[in-house]
Amino acid sequence: MSNTDVVALDPDSRESGSNATTRKSNSWLRIVLRKSGPAIALAPFFIFTFLGLGIPTIGVIFKAFQGNNGGFTFSNLGQIVHGVYLTGFENSFKLAFLSSIIPGVLGVFLAYAIQTSKSKALRRLITAVSGVFANFGGVNLTFMFIATLGSTGLLTFWLNAIKLNPWHFGFNLYTFSGVVFVYMYFQIPLMVLVITPALVGLRESWREAAENMGASNLRYWYHVGVPVLLPSILGGMLLLFGSAFAAYATAESLTTGIIALSPIQIGNFINGNVISNQVNTGYAIAFGMLVILSVTMILYGLVRKRASRWLL
């Protein structure tokens, strides 16, 4: 009998060979899981993002360039840069700009005042409240302001008793300026949440070094504090811009659609208010908003990358 026949008949040799194969298989499986583990963990997120954002975005882009007869056309984009649709973009841009600059500046000062407070409980409380207010909007927010500062609101009634009724001084909650005023309710808390980590990142050693070199508090902020915080402030304002530019429910419920804003115009198309030769104009407006918001997010990514050089 040959040596090969002996090995083939030996059960121990077959068992050891099987164990070796199993160990190699398990080792390969562990390597695959180790390398692909993050991808597997993130797969549900990417699937959800594709279903919730990817497919609708593809549909909007496709419809924006589709004519009434189903063919490819640029006429839809030509319509949104004229007349009331162009006015909608202009008003939306103005609203987003004002709702980012004013709350952005106020939010920075408020966040700094909170961060320099010696009360940890106050800081935690303001952070929690800001998180709630930043996500509060829509019909509920509109009702709250109408009941408070409407023409027959409670606060209006109290102010009228002391001859300080804001409606007698030109204030109108249902106009463009009224929408900007209401937007500050959730934009300021959002800025507080965004800028607070940057304020925490300011190192005390920088201030001490400036003071040791004879710099005043004003010179410290001019040469160190503001330059370091500026990218984060601009990034926060870009987020506020995107938030206000795409907001729909608050403005629509407050003004009942009388102000030409791009999100409200899209809502009109969704509700069936479509002109016969403008079937896909709503998709073109959505495409234009998508382009503007994409540019906003790209700029936000650039300024955040700049901010991370010092604050991370």
C-alpha positions in Angstrom: 0.0 0.0 0.0 1.4 3.4 -0.9 1.8 6.4 1.4 -1.1 8.2 -0.5 -3.4 5.3 0.3 -2.4 5.5 3.9 -3.3 9.2 4.2 -6.5 8.7 2.3 -7.6 6.0 4.8 -6.4 7.9 7.9 -9.5 9.6 9.4 -7.3 11.9 11.6 -5.7 13.3 8.5 -9.0 14.0 6.9 -10.3 15.7 10.0 -7.2 17.9 10.3 -7.6 18.9 6.7 -11.2 19.8 7.2 -10.4 21.9 10.2 -7.7 23.7 8.3 -10.2 24.5 5.5 -12.7 25.7 8.1 -10.2 28.0 9.7 -9.2 29.5 6.4 -12.8 30.0 5.5 -13.5 31.7 8.9 -10.4 33.8 8.6 -11.5 35.0 5.1 -15.0 35.7 6.4 -13.6 37.8 9.3 -11.4 39.8 6.8 -14.4 40.5 4.6 -16.6 41.6 7.5 -13.8 43.8 8.9 -13.3 45.6 5.6 -16.9 45.8 4.6 -18.4 46.4 8.1 -18.7 50.2 7.8 -20.4 49.8 4.4 -22.8 47.3 5.7 -23.6 49.5 8.7 -24.3 52.5 6.4 -26.2 50.6 3.8 -29.6 51.3 5.4 -28.8 55.0 5.5 -27.8 55.1 1.8 -30.8 53.1 0.8 -33.1 55.4 2.7 -31.4 58.5 1.3 -31.7 57.2 -2.3 -35.4 56.3 -1.9 -36.2 59.6 -0.1 -34.0 62.0 -1.9 -32.3 60.3 -4.9 -35.4 59.1 -6.7 -37.4 62.3 -6.2 -34.4 64.4 -7.4 -34.0 62.3 -10.5 -37.8 62.7 -11.2 -37.6 66.5 -10.8 -34.7 66.8 -13.1 -36.3 64.5 -15.7 -39.7 66.4 -15.6 -38.0 69.8 -15.6 -36.7 69.1 -19.1 -39.8 67.4 -20.4 -42.2 69.3 -22.6 -46.0 69.0 -22.7 -45.8 66.5 -25.5 -43.3 64.4 -23.6 -40.2 65.4 -25.5 -37.0 67.1 -24.4 -37.2 70.9 -24.0 -35.7 74.0 -22.3 -38.9 75.9 -22.5 -39.8 75.1 -18.8 -36.6 76.7 -17.6 -37.3 79.7 -19.9 -40.6 80.2 -18.2 -39.3 80.4 -14.7 -36.9 83.3 -15.4 -39.7 85.6 -16.5 -42.8 87.1 -14.9 -44.2 85.9 -11.6 -41.9 82.9 -11.4 -38.8 85.1 -11.5 -40.5 87.3 -8.9 -40.9 84.2 -6.8 -37.2 83.4 -6.9 -36.4 87.0 -6.1 -38.7 87.1 -3.1 -37.4 83.7 -1.9 -33.8 84.9 -2.2 -34.6 88.1 -0.3 -36.4 86.3 2.4 -33.6 83.7 2.8 -31.0 86.5 2.8 -32.7 88.6 5.5 -33.6 85.5 7.5 -30.0 84.4 7.5 -28.2 87.7 8.2 -30.3 89.1 10.9 -30.8 85.9 12.9 -27.2 85.0 12.2 -25.8 88.1 13.9 -28.3 87.9 16.8 -27.6 84.2 17.2 -23.9 84.7 17.5 -24.2 87.3 20.3 -26.8 85.2 22.1 -24.7 82.1 21.8 -21.6 83.9 23.1 -23.6 85.3 26.1 -24.8 81.9 26.9 -21.4 80.2 26.5 -19.7 82.8 28.8 -22.3 82.3 31.4 -21.0 80.6 34.6 -24.2 78.6 35.0 -23.9 75.1 33.4 -27.6 74.5 34.0 -28.5 77.6 32.0 -26.3 76.5 29.1 -27.9 73.1 29.1 -31.4 74.6 29.3 -30.8 77.1 26.4 -29.3 74.3 24.3 -32.3 72.1 24.9 -34.8 74.9 24.2 -32.9 76.0 21.1 -33.2 72.5 19.8 -37.0 72.5 20.2 -37.5 76.0 18.8 -35.3 75.4 15.8 -37.6 72.6 14.7 -40.9 74.4 15.4 -42.6 75.8 12.4 -45.5 75.4 10.0 -49.2 75.9 10.9 -48.5 75.6 14.7 -46.0 78.5 14.6 -48.4 80.6 12.4 -51.3 80.1 14.8 -49.1 81.1 17.8 -48.0 84.3 16.2 -51.5 85.2 15.0 -52.9 84.6 18.5 -50.1 86.7 19.9 -49.3 89.5 17.4 -52.2 89.3 15.0 -54.4 92.3 14.6 -56.6 91.0 17.4 -53.8 89.1 19.2 -53.3 89.0 23.0 -50.0 90.9 23.0 -51.4 93.4 20.5 -54.3 94.0 22.8 -52.0 94.6 25.8 -49.8 97.0 23.7 -52.8 98.8 22.4 -53.8 99.6 26.0 -50.6 101.5 26.5 -50.8 103.2 23.0 -48.0 101.0 21.6 -50.0 98.9 19.2 -47.4 97.9 16.5 -50.2 97.8 13.8 -50.6 101.5 14.3 -46.9 102.0 13.4 -47.0 100.1 10.1 -46.4 96.5 11.4 -48.3 93.8 9.5 -47.8 90.2 10.3 -49.2 89.0 7.0 -46.7 90.8 4.7 -43.2 90.0 3.6 -41.6 91.7 6.6 -44.0 89.8 8.8 -42.8 86.5 7.4 -39.2 87.6 8.0 -40.1 88.4 11.6 -41.8 85.0 12.1 -38.8 83.1 10.6 -36.5 84.6 13.2 -38.4 82.5 15.8 -36.7 79.3 14.6 -33.7 80.8 12.8 -32.1 82.4 15.8 -32.2 79.1 17.9 -30.8 77.3 14.9 -27.8 79.7 14.7 -27.3 79.2 18.4 -27.0 75.5 17.9 -24.7 75.8 14.9 -22.3 78.4 16.3 -22.0 77.1 19.9 -19.4 74.3 19.0 -17.2 77.0 17.4 -17.4 79.2 20.5 -16.4 76.2 22.6 -13.5 75.6 20.3 -12.0 79.0 21.1 -9.0 78.1 23.2 -8.4 80.1 26.4 -4.6 79.8 25.7 -5.1 82.1 22.7 -6.6 84.8 24.8 -3.9 84.4 27.5 -1.2 84.6 24.8 -2.7 87.8 23.4 -3.0 89.3 26.9 0.7 88.4 27.7 1.7 90.3 24.5 -0.2 93.4 25.6 -3.2 93.0 23.4 -6.5 94.4 24.6 -9.8 92.5 24.5 -10.8 94.4 21.3 -7.5 93.6 19.5 -7.8 90.0 20.5 -11.2 89.7 18.9 -10.1 91.7 15.8 -7.0 89.6 15.2 -7.8 86.2 16.6 -11.4 85.6 17.7 -13.3 87.0 14.7 -11.0 85.5 12.0 -11.2 82.1 13.7 -15.0 82.2 14.1 -15.7 83.9 10.7 -15.8 80.6 8.6 -18.2 79.0 11.2 -20.4 82.1 11.2 -20.6 82.2 7.5 -21.3 78.4 7.5 -24.1 79.0 10.0 -25.6 81.7 7.9 -25.5 79.5 4.8 -27.5 76.9 6.7 -30.0 79.5 7.7 -30.2 80.7 4.1 -31.0 77.1 2.9 -33.5 76.6 5.7 -35.4 79.8 4.9 -35.1 79.4 1.1 -36.8 76.0 1.1 -39.4 76.6 3.9 -43.0 76.3 2.8 -45.6 75.6 5.5 -45.0 78.7 7.7 -45.0 81.3 4.8 -48.0 79.6 3.1 -50.2 79.4 6.2 -49.3 82.9 7.3 -49.9 84.7 4.0 -52.3 82.2 2.4 -50.0 82.3 -0.7 -50.5 86.0 -1.5 -46.7 86.5 -1.5 -44.9 85.1 -4.5 -42.4 82.6 -3.2 -41.0 79.7 -5.1 -42.0 77.0 -2.5 -45.5 78.3 -2.5 -45.6 78.3 -6.3 -44.5 74.7 -6.3 -47.3 74.0 -3.8 -49.8 75.6 -6.2 -48.8 73.2 -9.0 -49.0 70.2 -6.7 -52.5 71.3 -5.6 -53.6 71.2 -9.3 -53.4 74.9 -10.1 -51.7 74.2 -13.5 -52.0 76.2 -16.7 -52.6 74.1 -19.7 -49.2 74.9 -21.4 -47.2 74.8 -18.2 -47.7 71.3 -17.0 -44.0 70.8 -15.9 -43.2 74.4 -14.8 -43.5 73.4 -11.2 -40.7 70.8 -11.7 -38.6 73.5 -13.4 -39.0 75.8 -10.3 -38.0 72.8 -8.1 -35.0 72.2 -10.3 -34.0 75.9 -10.0 -34.3 75.7 -6.2 -32.3 72.5 -6.2 -29.5 74.2 -8.1 -29.4 77.1 -5.6 -29.5 74.9 -2.6 -26.7 72.7 -4.1 -24.5 75.7 -4.5 -25.3 76.7 -0.9 -24.3 73.3 0.4 -21.1 73.4 -1.6 -20.2 76.8 -0.2 -21.1 75.5 3.3 -18.8 72.5 2.9 -15.9 74.8 1.8 -16.3 77.2 4.8 -16.7 74.3 7.2 -13.4 72.8 5.9 -11.8 76.2 6.5 -13.2 76.4 10.0 -11.9 72.9 10.9 -8.3 74.0 10.5 -8.5 75.8 13.8 -11.5 74.5 15.8 -10.9 70.8 15.5 
